Structure formats: structure tokens, C-alpha cells
Amino acid sequence: MSERARLLESVSRRIADYREGEIYSPTPEHVETWINQFDKDVRVPMLSELDHAFKRTYVSKVAVKRFLSKLLKTEKLAGDDVCAFWCDIRFLSIQGGGNSQREMLEMFGEVLQEKCGIAIQDCGEASDTFLYLDDGLFSGNRVRNDIRTWVESEAPRKAKVHCVFIAVHLGGQHYASSSVKAAVSAAHKEIEFAWWRSLEFEDRKSEINTSEVLRPSWLPNEDLANTYVRMLKKAGFPPILRTRGKMGESKVFSSEKGRDLLEQQFLRAGLQIREMCPYLKENHRPLGYSVLQTLGFGSLLVTYRNCPNNCPLALWASDPWYPLFPRKTN
């Protein structure tokens, strides 16, 4: 088996349960159709780097169930009597867009029923301790909006909220945490927040050199790139470039060379996709959705449920681009 064939098989196997039951299972042929949109000489190196990255950033359904089972038994959270703790928790289902929270709660409900013999709907009827559960935290806008609305309306005067995610981006967590604290203060309530996660990815602007998302260290001298950069500069937001050499603690990237390859290829492809695809909005940046005027959010975190629009356009955009992860919108 050639290296190309091996990598096509490995990547397709790694993402095999993506939107299982909703779309056709990703096959080596599917991955090949996608990668063939890039120049021939970068295809195998890109597949190799993505195969490395997805080991750390693709979250399968099995991994989610493992996370939820571990969450239920986490002593720092639930103490010694885990069933008593969860019986006294009120589960928030307040997501303003999408179904990730509802689906996560359904899965956790199955784990809770199996372990403790209790149903989520029977828990915490009069408790002042709450759980906000979701799969990923990216920019922080979703949890910020959900919890701010809840704080300003239904939240009791005094409470504790455990915000639990499989994975968070640290910049988004800081933004969300600061925002909900401000909302609590404005509402004259006493609500304490605790943040829990299994995985975390560095994406803070102050830590760009050790970031674990796509942050280019240089810009291609090409027409589309130059035009986009001029637009950013005119708006007062010239791109901030990463200094090469550091990988971050999560080891998302195998090497500087591999990281640089993905950053440059996804940036170039994203710029082309913005020209090709008529339904994208201005905030659909080349490296992923962002309300900030940047090159894009740059996450590589994908779950079996869906591909976030904070990931590079090259992973999920369609019509006429061929996506690796066909995305369902909220």
C-alpha cells in the first residue's frame, strides 16, 4: 500500500462516524476527492499532518460517551456520593441555536440512568446548583448569550453554575466568563461559575506564538491574499502574525513545517472559496468564522455531530467546493 493510500484510509477511518446515519460514511474515496482540490505536491504532506492533528482534535461519539461517563464520576465535581450529587443538579437546556446541548444532555441522561437509575428530568427540582453542558466552546459567544439571557430572566438570585465542555478554546472561555460575570453583576444577583473541560486549546491573542489553532506566520504574496489583507488594514485590523517555532502543549501539530503547510494551504483555499461560494457572509473568514476582522478563527476541533464554522472554510464549505466535513447549519 502506498503512503497516499495508507493516509487516505487512516484519515477516513479516524472520521468514520462523522454525522453517522445522516450522510454517507466518509471513505478513502471521499477524502481523496477533497484533497485533490489542492496542488498535487502538497496532498500527501497535508494528509499526513491532518492525520496527526485529528488524533487530537476529532471527537468521536465513543469519545463523547467516555467523557460523559468520566464526568459523572469526577470526584472534584461530584464528591464521594456521585448519585446524590447529580440528583440535586438542575440541568440547563437554554441553548439559543443548534442542538448540541440537547443531544449532549440526552447522552448524559443515558449514562446517569445506567449508573444511578435516575432521569435528568427528575433531578434538582428545587436546587440552586445548575449544569450547563455542551460539546465545544469556541469564540464564547454562544455560552455568553445563553447564560446572559438566563441570568437576566429565569436565574434565581443566588446559584452556582457548572459550565462543562468536552473542549474549550481559552480565549473564548475568558471572553464568556468575563461577560457572564458582568451580566450577574448588572442583574444584582449572586451566581458563581465553575468551568470544566477535558481538552483545551490555546487561542488567546496574547499567546499567539504558542497557539494551538491556525495562526499563519507569514502571508502569501498573491492577489487574493493581498486584497484581503488590504481590506483588514483599511478597517484598522492588520493581521497579527505568529512567530515560528512553538507548538503548544496539546501537540495539535506534528512540527513547524506541518503546521505551516496547513496554515498556508487552508488560507489560500479559504480565500479562493470566498470568491467561489456565493452564500458565505463577510464573517466567514478564510480560516473560519469570526466576528473579529482577522484571517479567521482557525480551529481544527470537529465532533462526530458536526463541523463548526469556526474551522477553516476548506474543511466544510460547499457548492462548488467539495467539503471534507459536510456541515449542517443551525
C-alpha positions as CSV (number, residue, x, y, z in Angstrom):
1,M,0.0,0.0,0.0
2,S,1.4,3.4,-0.9
3,E,1.8,6.2,1.6
4,R,-1.0,8.1,0.0
5,A,-3.4,5.2,0.1
6,R,-2.5,4.5,3.7
7,L,-3.2,8.1,4.7
8,L,-6.5,8.2,2.9
9,E,-7.5,5.1,4.7
10,S,-6.3,6.4,8.1
11,V,-8.0,9.8,7.8
12,S,-11.3,8.3,6.6
13,R,-11.2,5.7,9.5
14,R,-10.5,8.4,12.0
15,I,-13.5,10.5,11.0
16,A,-15.7,7.5,10.1
17,D,-18.6,8.3,12.4
18,Y,-19.0,11.9,11.3
19,R,-22.7,12.6,11.1
20,E,-23.3,8.8,11.1
21,G,-26.8,8.0,9.9
22,E,-27.3,11.4,8.3
23,I,-24.8,11.3,5.4
24,Y,-22.7,8.6,3.8
25,S,-19.8,7.4,5.9
26,P,-16.5,9.1,4.9
27,T,-14.5,6.7,2.7
28,P,-10.9,6.9,1.4
29,E,-12.5,8.0,-1.9
30,H,-14.4,10.8,-0.2
31,V,-11.1,12.1,1.4
32,E,-9.3,11.7,-1.9
33,T,-12.0,13.8,-3.7
34,W,-11.5,16.5,-1.1
35,I,-7.7,16.5,-1.1
36,N,-7.5,16.6,-4.9
37,Q,-8.7,20.2,-4.8
38,F,-5.2,21.1,-3.5
39,D,-2.0,21.1,-5.6
40,K,-0.6,17.7,-6.2
41,D,2.7,18.2,-4.4
42,V,1.0,19.1,-1.1
43,R,-1.6,16.4,-0.9
44,V,0.3,13.7,0.8
45,P,2.0,16.1,3.3
46,M,-1.4,17.6,4.1
47,L,-3.0,14.2,4.7
48,S,-0.1,13.3,7.0
49,E,-0.5,16.5,9.1
50,L,-4.2,16.2,9.3
51,D,-4.0,12.5,10.3
52,H,-1.7,13.7,13.2
53,A,-4.0,16.7,14.1
54,F,-7.3,14.7,14.0
55,K,-5.9,12.3,16.6
56,R,-6.1,15.3,19.0
57,T,-9.0,17.4,17.6
58,Y,-11.6,15.0,16.1
59,V,-14.0,13.9,18.8
60,S,-15.9,10.7,18.0
61,K,-19.2,9.5,19.6
62,V,-17.3,6.9,21.6
63,A,-15.0,9.6,23.0
64,V,-18.1,11.7,24.0
65,K,-19.6,8.8,25.8
66,R,-16.3,8.2,27.6
67,F,-16.1,11.8,28.6
68,L,-19.7,11.8,30.0
69,S,-19.1,8.6,31.9
70,K,-15.9,10.1,33.4
71,L,-17.7,13.4,34.1
72,L,-20.4,11.6,36.2
73,K,-17.7,10.1,38.4
74,T,-15.4,13.1,38.7
75,E,-14.6,13.4,42.4
76,K,-13.6,17.1,42.2
77,L,-17.0,17.9,40.9
78,A,-19.4,15.3,42.3
79,G,-17.6,14.3,45.5
80,D,-17.9,10.8,47.0
81,D,-21.6,10.2,46.5
82,V,-21.9,10.9,42.8
83,C,-25.6,9.8,42.5
84,A,-26.7,12.1,45.3
85,F,-24.8,15.0,43.7
86,W,-26.4,14.5,40.3
87,C,-29.8,14.0,41.8
88,D,-29.5,17.5,43.2
89,I,-28.4,19.2,40.0
90,R,-30.7,21.2,37.7
91,F,-29.8,20.7,34.1
92,L,-29.9,23.8,31.9
93,S,-31.3,23.4,28.4
94,I,-31.1,27.0,27.2
95,Q,-29.2,26.9,24.0
96,G,-30.4,29.6,21.7
97,G,-29.1,28.0,18.5
98,G,-28.3,24.4,17.4
99,N,-29.0,21.1,19.0
100,S,-25.6,20.2,20.6
101,Q,-26.7,20.9,24.2
102,R,-29.9,18.9,23.8
103,E,-28.1,15.9,22.3
104,M,-25.3,16.1,25.0
105,L,-28.0,16.1,27.7
106,E,-29.7,13.1,26.1
107,M,-26.4,11.2,26.1
108,F,-25.6,12.2,29.7
109,G,-29.1,11.2,30.7
110,E,-28.4,7.7,29.4
111,V,-25.2,7.5,31.5
112,L,-27.0,8.8,34.6
113,Q,-29.8,6.3,34.2
114,E,-27.4,3.4,33.8
115,K,-25.2,4.4,36.7
116,C,-27.7,5.8,39.2
117,G,-31.1,4.8,38.0
118,I,-32.4,8.3,37.8
119,A,-33.6,10.5,35.0
120,I,-32.4,14.1,34.3
121,Q,-36.0,15.4,34.4
122,D,-36.3,14.1,38.0
123,C,-33.2,15.9,39.2
124,G,-32.8,19.1,41.2
125,E,-36.3,20.3,41.2
126,A,-35.6,23.0,43.9
127,S,-31.8,23.0,43.7
128,D,-29.7,26.2,43.4
129,T,-26.9,24.3,41.6
130,F,-27.0,24.1,37.8
131,L,-25.2,22.4,35.0
132,Y,-24.6,23.9,31.5
133,L,-23.3,21.2,29.2
134,D,-22.1,21.4,25.7
135,D,-19.5,19.8,23.4
136,G,-17.2,22.7,22.5
137,L,-16.5,26.3,23.4
138,F,-15.0,28.4,20.5
139,S,-15.4,32.1,20.5
140,G,-17.6,32.0,23.6
141,N,-20.5,33.9,22.1
142,R,-23.0,31.0,22.3
143,V,-22.5,30.3,26.0
144,R,-22.3,34.0,26.7
145,N,-25.6,34.7,25.0
146,D,-27.3,31.7,26.5
147,I,-26.3,32.4,30.1
148,R,-26.7,36.1,29.9
149,T,-30.3,35.6,28.8
150,W,-30.9,33.1,31.6
151,V,-29.2,35.3,34.2
152,E,-31.4,38.3,33.2
153,S,-34.6,36.3,33.3
154,E,-35.1,32.8,34.9
155,A,-32.0,32.5,37.1
156,P,-32.5,32.6,40.9
157,R,-31.0,35.4,42.9
158,K,-28.3,33.1,44.2
159,A,-26.9,30.0,42.5
160,K,-23.8,28.0,41.3
161,V,-23.4,27.0,37.7
162,H,-21.0,24.3,36.5
163,C,-20.2,25.0,32.8
164,V,-18.9,21.8,31.3
165,F,-17.5,21.2,27.8
166,I,-15.5,18.5,26.1
167,A,-13.2,21.1,24.7
168,V,-12.7,24.8,25.1
169,H,-10.6,27.5,23.4
170,L,-9.0,29.6,26.1
171,G,-9.7,32.9,24.5
172,G,-13.4,32.1,24.2
173,Q,-13.6,30.9,27.7
174,H,-12.1,34.1,29.1
175,Y,-14.5,36.2,27.0
176,A,-17.5,34.1,28.1
177,S,-16.5,34.1,31.7
178,S,-16.0,37.9,31.8
179,S,-19.3,38.5,30.1
180,V,-21.4,36.4,32.3
181,K,-19.8,37.8,35.4
182,A,-20.7,41.3,34.1
183,A,-24.3,40.1,33.5
184,V,-24.6,38.7,37.0
185,S,-23.4,42.0,38.5
186,A,-25.8,44.0,36.3
187,A,-28.7,41.8,37.4
188,H,-27.7,42.3,41.1
189,K,-27.5,38.5,41.6
190,E,-25.0,36.2,43.3
191,I,-24.2,33.5,40.8
192,E,-20.9,31.6,40.9
193,F,-19.5,29.9,37.8
194,A,-17.1,26.9,37.6
195,W,-15.6,25.9,34.3
196,W,-14.8,22.3,33.4
197,R,-13.3,20.7,30.3
198,S,-11.4,17.6,29.1
199,L,-9.4,19.4,26.4
200,E,-8.3,23.0,26.0
201,F,-6.7,24.8,23.1
202,E,-4.7,28.0,23.3
203,D,-6.1,30.7,21.0
204,R,-5.6,33.9,23.0
205,K,-4.1,36.8,21.1
206,S,-1.5,37.3,23.9
207,E,-0.3,33.7,23.4
208,I,-0.3,33.6,19.6
209,N,3.2,32.1,19.5
210,T,2.1,29.1,21.5
211,S,-1.4,28.9,19.9
212,E,-2.9,25.6,19.0
213,V,-5.1,26.9,16.2
214,L,-4.2,28.1,12.7
215,R,-2.3,31.3,13.0
216,P,-0.1,31.9,10.0
217,S,3.5,33.1,10.5
218,W,3.6,34.7,7.0
219,L,1.3,35.8,4.2
220,P,1.5,34.6,0.6
221,N,2.2,37.4,-1.9
222,E,-0.8,36.6,-4.1
223,D,-3.6,38.7,-5.4
224,L,-6.4,37.3,-3.2
225,A,-4.3,37.4,-0.1
226,N,-3.1,41.0,-0.8
227,T,-6.6,42.2,-1.4
228,Y,-7.9,40.6,1.8
229,V,-5.0,42.0,3.9
230,R,-5.6,45.5,2.4
231,M,-9.2,45.2,3.5
232,L,-8.2,44.3,7.0
233,K,-5.7,47.1,7.2
234,K,-8.2,49.6,5.9
235,A,-10.6,48.6,8.7
236,G,-7.8,49.1,11.2
237,F,-7.0,45.4,11.8
238,P,-3.8,44.4,10.1
239,P,-3.1,40.7,10.5
240,I,-1.1,39.7,13.6
241,L,1.4,37.0,12.5
242,R,2.8,34.2,14.7
243,T,6.5,33.9,15.4
244,R,7.6,30.4,14.2
245,G,8.9,27.6,16.4
246,K,6.5,26.7,19.2
247,M,3.8,24.0,19.1
248,G,1.7,24.4,22.3
249,E,1.1,21.8,25.0
250,S,-1.6,19.8,23.1
251,K,0.7,18.9,20.3
252,V,-2.0,19.5,17.7
253,F,0.7,19.9,15.0
254,S,3.5,17.5,14.4
255,S,6.1,20.1,13.5
256,E,6.5,23.7,12.4
257,K,6.7,22.5,8.8
258,G,3.5,20.6,9.1
259,R,1.7,23.4,10.8
260,D,2.9,26.0,8.3
261,L,1.7,23.7,5.5
262,L,-1.8,23.6,6.8
263,E,-1.9,27.3,7.6
264,Q,-0.8,28.3,4.1
265,Q,-2.9,25.8,2.2
266,F,-6.1,26.5,4.2
267,L,-5.5,30.2,4.0
268,R,-5.1,30.1,0.2
269,A,-8.1,27.7,-0.2
270,G,-10.2,29.8,2.1
271,L,-9.6,33.0,0.0
272,Q,-10.5,31.1,-3.2
273,I,-13.6,29.7,-1.6
274,R,-14.8,33.2,-0.6
275,E,-14.6,34.0,-4.2
276,M,-16.3,30.8,-5.4
277,C,-19.2,30.3,-2.9
278,P,-22.0,32.9,-3.2
279,Y,-23.7,32.1,0.1
280,L,-20.9,32.9,2.5
281,K,-21.1,36.0,4.7
282,E,-18.3,38.5,5.4
283,N,-17.7,36.9,8.8
284,H,-16.9,33.6,7.1
285,R,-13.1,34.3,7.2
286,P,-10.7,32.1,5.2
287,L,-9.6,30.2,8.4
288,G,-13.1,30.1,10.0
289,Y,-16.0,32.2,11.1
290,S,-15.1,35.2,13.3
291,V,-16.9,38.5,14.0
292,L,-13.4,39.9,14.5
293,Q,-11.7,41.2,11.3
294,T,-8.9,38.6,11.1
295,L,-7.8,35.8,8.9
296,G,-10.2,33.6,10.8
297,F,-10.7,31.6,14.0
298,G,-8.6,28.7,12.9
299,S,-9.9,25.8,15.0
300,L,-9.4,22.2,14.0
301,L,-11.8,20.8,16.5
302,V,-14.5,18.7,14.9
303,T,-17.0,16.4,16.6
304,Y,-19.0,13.4,15.2
305,R,-22.1,15.7,15.3
306,N,-20.9,18.5,13.1
307,C,-18.0,20.7,11.9
308,P,-18.1,24.1,13.5
309,N,-18.0,27.1,11.1
310,N,-15.0,28.3,13.2
311,C,-12.9,25.7,11.3
312,P,-11.3,26.7,8.0
313,L,-13.6,27.1,5.1
314,A,-11.7,24.4,3.2
315,L,-12.9,21.8,5.7
316,W,-16.7,22.5,5.4
317,A,-17.7,25.0,2.7
318,S,-19.6,23.6,-0.2
319,D,-21.2,24.4,-3.6
320,P,-19.0,24.4,-5.6
321,W,-16.2,23.5,-3.2
322,Y,-16.2,19.8,-2.1
323,P,-16.2,19.6,1.7
324,L,-14.3,17.1,3.9
325,F,-17.0,17.6,6.6
326,P,-20.4,18.5,5.0
327,R,-21.8,20.8,7.6
328,K,-25.4,21.1,8.9
329,T,-26.4,24.6,9.9
330,N,-28.4,25.6,12.9
